[in-house]
Amino acid sequence: MASSPNEWADGATVRLDRKDPYLRLQSVTIFVRNLDRSLNFYVDQLGFQLVFDARHQEFAGRRFVTVAPPDGSANLTLAAPEPESEQHKLIGRPTQVTFVTEDVLAKFREWSKRGVRFNFAPRLKRLKYPVQVRNANCADPAAPSGEHTPIWGGVFTRFKDPDGNSFSLVSFDEVTHAVEAQRRAIAERLEAERRAAQELDIAKQVQARLFPQTLPPLKTLEYAGICRQARQVGGDYYDFLDLGSERLGFVIGDISGKGIAAALLMANLQANLRSQCAVAVDQPQRLLRSVNQLFCENTTDGAFATLFFAEYDDAKRRLRYANCGHLAALVLRRDDSLERLESTATVLGVFKKWDCAISETPISPGDILALYTDGITESFNDAGDEFGEERLAATLCRHRGLSSKDLLAAVVDEVRQFSPGEQYDDITLIVAKST
């Protein structure tokens, strides 16, 4: 019987608690005269599945065939014994094997059309039988000990295989009810999964709209950004903020956690930044202090974000930045030298009393600025090596003649070639080239 709606009536579901070692019936041996003929009967007429068909060297190369009904976990092993053996004498006798179905009459009709021989038409049978009840085995300790007599209600018949081996085919009221309950539970679960997938797809579309949809024009800088999420939604964030006065804000961040929770925090951080960015031109520290305060107030304990915020002055070719616990941004100079823009503050969302320092660096014609998340540098190959900052810098140098958009694609392509397996983290990158 089924112990819950999430477990098959025959107990085929694997237990998750690991209290006891896994144990199931592997197979029951049925002795037959001709394996090919029997195989055709079980597969073609009964609709069983072929599980195993091979010869075993330990048994003088004898062939063994195993078949199984389409549902459940028990198997039948078909064996053709030597004509003079004791096993050969067992062919054509009742097997004491019982198959259970939710509808004996339907199976009787189906198999009869396929030529299966039944001993008699399905019969209805109801019996009362005693069951000993002990308090120790009851969910309710107050339940009385003693016997009770549940009613066994079912339909049964018997059929034979080509060798005359006979089997019982039965249905029980309890099994039918359990199968129906399981069917309803599966239908409900599939519907819930369908709704969850639909909602996740909507969330993906909404989050995609949070990334920059337009690129404010600059005279001295060509730039582009990309985010390839490991899941349908993620916690990486990048943005381009029009700060006015020929200034553009570059933002890249990485939210703690993954999935829906990280995506919600990402949306919260983006909203805070965009709502407060008016003060960024003159007072970037004030902007980031405000963003940190709002992030602390609107998120749970333990949530945080690394953030790199940079303000580029198109007229002065100057980059002012605050690195809030994020990976060092890279400036690849025209002469291929490399400057790393290290942290100037701690992460956002941990400390309510928080401040940051602002640093700056010139961006000269031919320079390349790269902001990225750890989905790039911490991508692993089969040997366990990271892609790393050095490979990223080498890739930027090797493809520096490309446009920013094509350079993004080249970097992501090299990361995917280096780590061709499953993507475990979001891959986010901003590249800006000074013209």
KELUM-549426 format. One record per residue (C-alpha): y, z, x; residue in one letter; residue number from 1. Coordinates in nm, 3 decimals. Layout:
<recs>
{{Y,Z,X},a,NUM}
...
</recs>
This chain:
<recs>
{{0.000,0.000,0.000},m,1}
{{0.357,-0.047,0.108},a,2}
{{0.524,0.271,0.229},s,3}
{{0.872,0.123,0.189},s,4}
{{1.032,-0.202,0.065},p,5}
{{1.072,-0.309,0.427},n,6}
{{0.704,-0.295,0.516},e,7}
{{0.429,-0.535,0.413},w,8}
{{0.158,-0.399,0.184},a,9}
{{-0.102,-0.446,0.460},d,10}
{{0.104,-0.253,0.716},g,11}
{{0.162,-0.559,0.935},a,12}
{{0.514,-0.452,1.028},t,13}
{{0.548,-0.306,1.380},v,14}
{{0.659,0.056,1.375},r,15}
{{0.989,0.118,1.551},l,16}
{{0.954,0.490,1.625},d,17}
{{0.683,0.445,1.895},r,18}
{{0.528,0.781,1.802},k,19}
{{0.178,0.636,1.820},d,20}
{{0.051,0.337,2.022},p,21}
{{0.047,0.012,1.830},y,22}
{{-0.290,-0.047,1.664},l,23}
{{-0.413,-0.326,1.437},r,24}
{{-0.738,-0.498,1.345},l,25}
{{-0.783,-0.792,1.577},q,26}
{{-1.069,-0.978,1.409},s,27}
{{-1.393,-0.963,1.210},v,28}
{{-1.675,-1.186,1.331},t,29}
{{-1.835,-1.428,1.086},i,30}
{{-2.154,-1.601,1.202},f,31}
{{-2.180,-1.969,1.109},v,32}
{{-2.404,-2.263,1.190},r,33}
{{-2.144,-2.528,1.272},n,34}
{{-1.803,-2.431,1.407},l,35}
{{-1.630,-2.761,1.331},d,36}
{{-1.751,-2.763,0.971},r,37}
{{-1.647,-2.400,0.922},s,38}
{{-1.312,-2.461,1.087},l,39}
{{-1.242,-2.744,0.845},n,40}
{{-1.335,-2.520,0.552},f,41}
{{-1.106,-2.233,0.651},y,42}
{{-0.812,-2.449,0.758},v,43}
{{-0.828,-2.739,0.511},d,44}
{{-0.972,-2.572,0.202},q,45}
{{-0.850,-2.213,0.228},l,46}
{{-0.523,-2.294,0.405},g,47}
{{-0.586,-2.056,0.696},f,48}
{{-0.418,-2.095,1.035},q,49}
{{-0.599,-2.170,1.360},l,50}
{{-0.528,-1.882,1.599},v,51}
{{-0.766,-1.946,1.889},f,52}
{{-1.015,-2.215,1.988},d,53}
{{-1.164,-2.193,2.338},a,54}
{{-1.478,-2.145,2.539},r,55}
{{-1.544,-1.816,2.716},h,56}
{{-1.701,-1.833,3.062},q,57}
{{-1.842,-1.481,3.039},e,58}
{{-2.058,-1.595,2.746},f,59}
{{-2.208,-1.901,2.911},a,60}
{{-1.920,-2.117,2.801},g,61}
{{-1.979,-2.049,2.432},r,62}
{{-1.703,-2.156,2.199},r,63}
{{-1.510,-1.906,1.989},f,64}
{{-1.276,-1.997,1.703},v,65}
{{-1.038,-1.754,1.535},t,66}
{{-0.860,-1.822,1.206},v,67}
{{-0.624,-1.613,0.994},a,68}
{{-0.490,-1.619,0.639},p,69}
{{-0.123,-1.720,0.614},p,70}
{{-0.004,-1.362,0.549},d,71}
{{-0.095,-1.036,0.719},g,72}
{{-0.242,-0.955,1.059},s,73}
{{-0.625,-0.965,1.031},a,74}
{{-0.823,-1.251,1.187},n,75}
{{-1.169,-1.396,1.139},l,76}
{{-1.358,-1.502,1.451},t,77}
{{-1.615,-1.772,1.383},l,78}
{{-1.917,-1.769,1.611},a,79}
{{-2.226,-1.992,1.614},a,80}
{{-2.517,-1.775,1.745},p,81}
{{-2.838,-1.902,1.901},e,82}
{{-3.093,-2.007,1.634},p,83}
{{-3.345,-1.736,1.728},e,84}
{{-3.096,-1.453,1.770},s,85}
{{-3.050,-1.150,1.547},e,86}
{{-2.695,-1.266,1.467},q,87}
{{-2.829,-1.595,1.331},h,88}
{{-3.019,-1.398,1.066},k,89}
{{-2.688,-1.267,0.931},l,90}
{{-2.566,-1.611,0.830},i,91}
{{-2.545,-1.658,0.454},g,92}
{{-2.518,-1.294,0.358},r,93}
{{-2.237,-1.093,0.195},p,94}
{{-1.980,-1.022,0.465},t,95}
{{-1.814,-0.716,0.309},q,96}
{{-1.484,-0.890,0.392},v,97}
{{-1.224,-0.867,0.117},t,98}
{{-0.913,-1.083,0.089},f,99}
{{-0.626,-0.949,-0.120},v,100}
{{-0.372,-1.160,-0.307},t,101}
{{-0.105,-1.098,-0.565},e,102}
{{-0.258,-1.356,-0.803},d,103}
{{-0.635,-1.405,-0.796},v,104}
{{-0.631,-1.660,-1.079},l,105}
{{-0.379,-1.883,-0.898},a,106}
{{-0.589,-1.876,-0.579},k,107}
{{-0.905,-1.936,-0.780},f,108}
{{-0.755,-2.250,-0.932},r,109}
{{-0.610,-2.373,-0.604},e,110}
{{-0.927,-2.324,-0.401},w,111}
{{-1.155,-2.456,-0.675},s,112}
{{-0.965,-2.785,-0.667},k,113}
{{-1.033,-2.798,-0.292},r,114}
{{-1.405,-2.756,-0.341},g,115}
{{-1.447,-2.386,-0.270},v,116}
{{-1.757,-2.240,-0.440},r,117}
{{-1.698,-1.924,-0.645},f,118}
{{-1.979,-1.696,-0.764},n,119}
{{-1.798,-1.630,-1.093},f,120}
{{-1.460,-1.664,-1.258},a,121}
{{-1.203,-1.390,-1.191},p,122}
{{-1.270,-1.067,-1.375},r,123}
{{-1.043,-0.782,-1.478},l,124}
{{-1.149,-0.438,-1.366},k,125}
{{-0.987,-0.099,-1.414},r,126}
{{-1.140,0.220,-1.274},l,127}
{{-1.036,0.581,-1.237},k,128}
{{-1.112,0.737,-0.904},y,129}
{{-1.050,1.087,-0.763},p,130}
{{-0.805,1.139,-0.479},v,131}
{{-0.785,1.469,-0.291},q,132}
{{-0.425,1.581,-0.252},v,133}
{{-0.332,1.831,0.020},r,134}
{{0.008,1.995,0.056},n,135}
{{0.026,1.915,0.428},a,136}
{{0.020,1.544,0.355},n,137}
{{0.270,1.549,0.070},c,138}
{{0.638,1.474,0.096},a,139}
{{0.693,1.767,-0.144},d,140}
{{0.550,2.091,0.004},p,141}
{{0.549,2.242,-0.344},a,142}
{{0.312,1.979,-0.480},a,143}
{{-0.018,2.134,-0.597},p,144}
{{-0.344,2.085,-0.411},s,145}
{{-0.648,1.941,-0.585},g,146}
{{-0.762,1.611,-0.729},e,147}
{{-0.590,1.355,-0.945},h,148}
{{-0.727,1.031,-1.087},t,149}
{{-0.502,0.728,-1.046},p,150}
{{-0.605,0.408,-1.220},i,151}
{{-0.719,0.119,-1.002},w,152}
{{-0.629,-0.197,-1.189},g,153}
{{-0.714,-0.537,-1.054},g,154}
{{-0.880,-0.875,-1.077},v,155}
{{-1.163,-0.988,-0.850},f,156}
{{-1.405,-1.266,-0.775},t,157}
{{-1.629,-1.381,-0.487},r,158}
{{-1.655,-1.710,-0.303},f,159}
{{-1.874,-1.863,-0.032},k,160}
{{-1.817,-2.064,0.282},d,161}
{{-2.036,-2.368,0.370},p,162}
{{-2.299,-2.137,0.525},d,163}
{{-2.327,-1.914,0.219},g,164}
{{-2.132,-1.624,0.369},n,165}
{{-1.966,-1.457,0.071},s,166}
{{-1.628,-1.290,0.051},f,167}
{{-1.437,-1.093,-0.212},s,168}
{{-1.098,-1.205,-0.341},l,169}
{{-0.908,-0.931,-0.522},v,170}
{{-0.567,-0.831,-0.647},s,171}
{{-0.449,-0.478,-0.718},f,172}
{{-0.163,-0.380,-0.943},d,173}
{{-0.014,-0.175,-0.659},e,174}
{{-0.033,-0.467,-0.415},v,175}
{{0.129,-0.704,-0.663},t,176}
{{0.410,-0.456,-0.720},h,177}
{{0.449,-0.398,-0.346},a,178}
{{0.465,-0.772,-0.273},v,179}
{{0.726,-0.818,-0.545},e,180}
{{0.927,-0.529,-0.403},a,181}
{{0.899,-0.682,-0.056},q,182}
{{1.003,-1.022,-0.189},r,183}
{{1.309,-0.870,-0.356},r,184}
{{1.395,-0.676,-0.041},a,185}
{{1.371,-0.990,0.172},i,186}
{{1.583,-1.187,-0.076},a,187}
{{1.845,-0.912,-0.074},e,188}
{{1.842,-0.895,0.306},r,189}
{{1.876,-1.272,0.340},l,190}
{{2.164,-1.273,0.093},e,191}
{{2.332,-0.990,0.283},a,192}
{{2.283,-1.179,0.610},e,193}
{{2.424,-1.495,0.451},r,194}
{{2.733,-1.309,0.331},r,195}
{{2.775,-1.140,0.671},a,196}
{{2.747,-1.476,0.850},a,197}
{{3.000,-1.628,0.611},q,198}
{{3.241,-1.340,0.664},e,199}
{{3.193,-1.363,1.041},l,200}
{{3.267,-1.734,1.029},d,201}
{{3.587,-1.661,0.837},i,202}
{{3.677,-1.396,1.095},a,203}
{{3.620,-1.653,1.371},k,204}
{{3.855,-1.897,1.202},q,205}
{{4.118,-1.627,1.151},v,206}
{{4.094,-1.513,1.512},q,207}
{{4.120,-1.872,1.635},a,208}
{{4.460,-1.889,1.462},r,209}
{{4.574,-1.583,1.659},l,210}
{{4.561,-1.778,1.983},f,211}
{{4.867,-1.992,2.065},p,212}
{{4.895,-2.296,1.839},q,213}
{{5.199,-2.445,2.015},t,214}
{{5.324,-2.442,2.373},l,215}
{{5.699,-2.373,2.411},p,216}
{{5.831,-2.640,2.652},p,217}
{{5.935,-2.556,3.007},l,218}
{{6.108,-2.782,3.258},k,219}
{{5.953,-2.648,3.577},t,220}
{{5.611,-2.533,3.464},l,221}
{{5.314,-2.704,3.303},e,222}
{{5.061,-2.461,3.154},y,223}
{{4.756,-2.423,2.929},a,224}
{{4.511,-2.154,2.817},g,225}
{{4.154,-2.132,2.691},i,226}
{{3.919,-1.869,2.548},c,227}
{{3.546,-1.931,2.511},r,228}
{{3.401,-1.636,2.326},q,229}
{{3.052,-1.506,2.394},a,230}
{{3.012,-1.417,2.026},r,231}
{{3.173,-1.558,1.715},q,232}
{{3.460,-1.318,1.761},v,233}
{{3.559,-1.124,2.069},g,234}
{{3.807,-0.900,2.244},g,235}
{{3.972,-1.131,2.497},d,236}
{{4.333,-1.223,2.424},y,237}
{{4.586,-1.465,2.565},y,238}
{{4.926,-1.567,2.437},d,239}
{{5.245,-1.756,2.517},f,240}
{{5.559,-1.583,2.389},l,241}
{{5.890,-1.769,2.352},d,242}
{{6.137,-1.510,2.483},l,243}
{{6.444,-1.731,2.453},g,244}
{{6.702,-1.796,2.725},s,245}
{{6.463,-2.042,2.897},e,246}
{{6.205,-1.771,2.943},r,247}
{{5.835,-1.765,2.851},l,248}
{{5.597,-1.473,2.831},g,249}
{{5.241,-1.513,2.958},f,250}
{{4.996,-1.256,2.824},v,251}
{{4.626,-1.208,2.891},i,252}
{{4.420,-0.906,2.794},g,253}
{{4.070,-0.769,2.761},d,254}
{{3.988,-0.521,2.485},i,255}
{{3.719,-0.261,2.537},s,256}
{{3.397,-0.334,2.349},g,257}
{{3.271,-0.652,2.187},k,258}
{{3.228,-0.817,1.851},g,259}
{{3.418,-0.730,1.532},i,260}
{{3.556,-0.399,1.661},a,261}
{{3.706,-0.564,1.970},a,262}
{{3.840,-0.851,1.760},a,263}
{{4.024,-0.608,1.531},l,264}
{{4.177,-0.432,1.831},l,265}
{{4.273,-0.768,1.976},m,266}
{{4.455,-0.860,1.653},a,267}
{{4.628,-0.521,1.659},n,268}
{{4.745,-0.570,2.018},l,269}
{{4.868,-0.923,1.944},q,270}
{{5.065,-0.807,1.641},a,271}
{{5.225,-0.527,1.844},n,272}
{{5.325,-0.762,2.124},l,273}
{{5.469,-1.032,1.900},r,274}
{{5.659,-0.784,1.684},s,275}
{{5.814,-0.615,1.990},q,276}
{{5.869,-0.914,2.220},c,277}
{{6.240,-0.945,2.136},a,278}
{{6.312,-0.666,2.386},v,279}
{{6.101,-0.824,2.661},a,280}
{{6.375,-1.030,2.830},v,281}
{{6.600,-0.743,2.923},d,282}
{{6.360,-0.447,2.912},q,283}
{{5.994,-0.544,2.970},p,284}
{{5.904,-0.181,3.046},q,285}
{{6.036,-0.077,2.706},r,286}
{{5.830,-0.350,2.542},l,287}
{{5.510,-0.236,2.709},l,288}
{{5.579,0.135,2.645},r,289}
{{5.623,0.055,2.277},s,290}
{{5.308,-0.156,2.269},v,291}
{{5.111,0.124,2.437},n,292}
{{5.240,0.380,2.188},q,293}
{{5.148,0.162,1.888},l,294}
{{4.807,0.085,2.039},f,295}
{{4.739,0.458,2.084},c,296}
{{4.846,0.535,1.728},e,297}
{{4.647,0.256,1.564},n,298}
{{4.317,0.281,1.751},t,299}
{{4.038,0.533,1.785},t,300}
{{3.981,0.753,2.087},d,301}
{{3.813,0.569,2.370},g,302}
{{3.961,0.229,2.284},a,303}
{{4.175,0.069,2.550},f,304}
{{4.294,-0.266,2.676},a,305}
{{4.372,-0.414,3.012},t,306}
{{4.678,-0.639,3.000},l,307}
{{4.871,-0.871,3.226},f,308}
{{5.221,-0.947,3.101},f,309}
{{5.445,-1.191,3.287},a,310}
{{5.788,-1.328,3.205},e,311}
{{5.871,-1.663,3.364},y,312}
{{6.236,-1.766,3.409},d,313}
{{6.242,-2.144,3.387},d,314}
{{6.587,-2.174,3.549},a,315}
{{6.529,-1.936,3.840},k,316}
{{6.157,-2.018,3.891},r,317}
{{6.092,-1.646,3.897},r,318}
{{5.793,-1.453,3.762},l,319}
{{5.838,-1.088,3.665},r,320}
{{5.514,-0.914,3.572},y,321}
{{5.336,-0.592,3.485},a,322}
{{4.963,-0.567,3.551},n,323}
{{4.826,-0.292,3.326},c,324}
{{4.484,-0.226,3.475},g,325}
{{4.389,-0.593,3.456},h,326}
{{4.229,-0.814,3.720},l,327}
{{4.473,-0.938,3.982},a,328}
{{4.639,-1.265,3.885},a,329}
{{4.626,-1.535,4.150},l,330}
{{4.912,-1.745,4.283},v,331}
{{4.779,-2.037,4.483},l,332}
{{5.067,-2.153,4.697},r,333}
{{5.138,-2.513,4.788},r,334}
{{5.002,-2.450,5.139},d,335}
{{4.675,-2.311,4.988},d,336}
{{4.761,-1.953,5.076},s,337}
{{4.673,-1.701,4.806},l,338}
{{4.882,-1.419,4.661},e,339}
{{4.720,-1.155,4.441},r,340}
{{4.931,-0.987,4.172},l,341}
{{4.776,-0.641,4.166},e,342}
{{4.799,-0.360,3.909},s,343}
{{5.138,-0.199,3.851},t,344}
{{5.024,0.040,3.574},a,345}
{{4.718,0.189,3.405},t,346}
{{4.544,0.043,3.100},v,347}
{{4.696,0.053,2.751},l,348}
{{4.578,0.289,2.480},g,349}
{{4.460,0.587,2.685},v,350}
{{4.777,0.783,2.762},f,351}
{{5.053,0.838,2.507},k,352}
{{5.295,0.921,2.787},k,353}
{{5.279,0.598,2.979},w,354}
{{5.504,0.387,3.194},d,355}
{{5.477,0.084,3.419},c,356}
{{5.643,-0.076,3.716},a,357}
{{5.769,-0.435,3.713},i,358}
{{5.712,-0.662,4.011},s,359}
{{5.825,-1.017,4.068},e,360}
{{5.737,-1.321,4.274},t,361}
{{5.888,-1.669,4.309},p,362}
{{5.702,-1.973,4.177},i,363}
{{5.779,-2.274,4.393},s,364}
{{5.702,-2.642,4.325},p,365}
{{5.331,-2.706,4.386},g,366}
{{5.227,-2.344,4.321},d,367}
{{4.950,-2.260,4.072},i,368}
{{4.936,-1.938,3.867},l,369}
{{4.599,-1.827,3.727},a,370}
{{4.544,-1.538,3.484},l,371}
{{4.184,-1.465,3.383},y,372}
{{3.940,-1.210,3.243},t,373}
{{3.618,-1.076,3.391},d,374}
{{3.411,-1.323,3.189},g,375}
{{3.491,-1.566,3.472},i,376}
{{3.459,-1.358,3.786},t,377}
{{3.169,-1.143,3.661},e,378}
{{2.948,-1.431,3.546},s,379}
{{2.612,-1.396,3.723},f,380}
{{2.368,-1.655,3.854},n,381}
{{1.989,-1.616,3.863},d,382}
{{2.009,-1.439,4.198},a,383}
{{2.243,-1.173,4.057},g,384}
{{2.549,-1.298,4.245},d,385}
{{2.890,-1.293,4.075},e,386}
{{3.110,-1.600,4.049},f,387}
{{3.385,-1.382,4.191},g,388}
{{3.750,-1.422,4.276},e,389}
{{3.678,-1.618,4.593},e,390}
{{3.492,-1.893,4.407},r,391}
{{3.767,-1.903,4.144},l,392}
{{4.033,-1.951,4.411},a,393}
{{3.824,-2.220,4.582},a,394}
{{3.778,-2.402,4.251},t,395}
{{4.152,-2.395,4.183},l,396}
{{4.220,-2.527,4.531},c,397}
{{3.958,-2.801,4.504},r,398}
{{4.093,-2.928,4.171},h,399}
{{4.462,-2.854,4.218},r,400}
{{4.555,-3.221,4.164},g,401}
{{4.445,-3.204,3.799},l,402}
{{4.670,-3.120,3.504},s,403}
{{4.664,-2.761,3.382},s,404}
{{4.443,-2.852,3.086},k,405}
{{4.196,-3.043,3.304},d,406}
{{4.203,-2.767,3.565},l,407}
{{4.103,-2.517,3.294},l,408}
{{3.810,-2.737,3.198},a,409}
{{3.705,-2.777,3.563},a,410}
{{3.700,-2.400,3.621},v,411}
{{3.506,-2.326,3.302},v,412}
{{3.259,-2.604,3.386},d,413}
{{3.195,-2.459,3.733},e,414}
{{3.146,-2.111,3.587},v,415}
{{2.892,-2.246,3.336},r,416}
{{2.709,-2.438,3.611},q,417}
{{2.702,-2.125,3.826},f,418}
{{2.579,-1.913,3.532},s,419}
{{2.384,-2.151,3.304},p,420}
{{2.210,-1.880,3.103},g,421}
{{2.334,-1.691,2.800},e,422}
{{2.706,-1.613,2.806},q,423}
{{2.750,-1.236,2.785},y,424}
{{3.128,-1.202,2.800},d,425}
{{3.431,-1.392,2.679},d,426}
{{3.569,-1.646,2.925},i,427}
{{3.950,-1.656,2.913},t,428}
{{4.186,-1.832,3.151},l,429}
{{4.553,-1.932,3.176},i,430}
{{4.661,-2.186,3.437},v,431}
{{5.025,-2.276,3.507},a,432}
{{5.137,-2.538,3.759},k,433}
{{5.489,-2.550,3.898},s,434}
{{5.636,-2.902,3.899},t,435}
</recs>
